[in-house]
């Protein structure tokens, strides 16, 4: 785990907000569109939905998501032409322990 890279990834307000949205996806996104496709939030949230909620350009959001995935905070799955992101709770727990025990 690269703690400095994780702190850097979380230092952007939108990226931090995305982490909250993905922690509670049912609170921020419409699950009906997922269940209609035989999907659920367990697979993650579609990049397009995250982009729409943020109001930023898709290229910006894609870059943010990739940066958080690169440091291990997010995981992704591709279904058809869509990519779905979810939190990597194992890495988040490891980071949480680092902050608690080392700082």
N, C-alpha and C positions, 0 to 999 in steps of 0.2 A: 504494500500500500504506500502510495506517495502522498503523504498528508499535505504537503505544500501544494501539490497539484489540485487536490480536492478543495483546499481552502480557496485557491484561485478560481476554480470552477464555480464555487458557491458565492463568490464575491460580487457577482452580477445580480441585481435585483430580479430580473426576469428569470434567470436560471434558478434562483432560489424559489421563486414563485412556482415554477414548473414542478419542482420537487414536492411542493405542498399539494399542487393539483394532482400529481400522480400518487400521493399518499392517500388521498380521499377522492378518487375519480368520480364516484357516484354523486358527490356534492357539486362537482364542477362541469361534468359532461353528461350527455344524454345516453343512458345505457340502452334505451330502446333500439337505437340504430345498430348497436352491437348485437343484441339478442336476435334481431331480425336477420342477421347474417350468420347466425349460430356461433357467435363469438361472445365473449364477456370481457370484463375488465381484467380478468386474470392474465390475458394475453398482453394487455397494455392499452394504451390510448394512441389512436392514429395521429400521425404527424399533422395531418390536415386539421384535426380538431384542436390540437394544441396551438397551431398557428392561428386559427380563427379566434380562439379565446384570447390570445396574446395581442392580436391586432398588428403584429409585426410581419414582415415579409417572410415567405416560406424559406428562402435561402438563409435568412438570419436564424430562424428557429431550427432549421436543419443543422446549422453550424453549432448552435448551443447544445442541441441534443447529442450531437456527435462528440463534442468536447466533454460532456458529462459521461457519455459512454466510455470514452477513451480513458478516463480516470477511474472507471469502475462503478460509478454511481447509478448508472442505468444499464438495462439490458434491452435487447430489441428482438423482434421476430418479424419476418416478412411474410405476409399473406397476400398472394397475388401480386398486385402492383403497389400495395400499401405496406408501410412499415409502422409497427406498433411498439411503443416504448413503455417500460415499467421500471419501477425502482429495483435496484439490486440490494435487497434488505441485508444480505450477508455482509456486503461491503460497508453499508451504512452502519451496521452494528460494530464492525471492526473499527471504523472511524470514530464512532461514539466512544468506544472503549479507549482508543488512543487519547481522545480529548479528555476523558475522565481521569485516566491513569497517568498521562504524561504531561499534561498542562496544569 
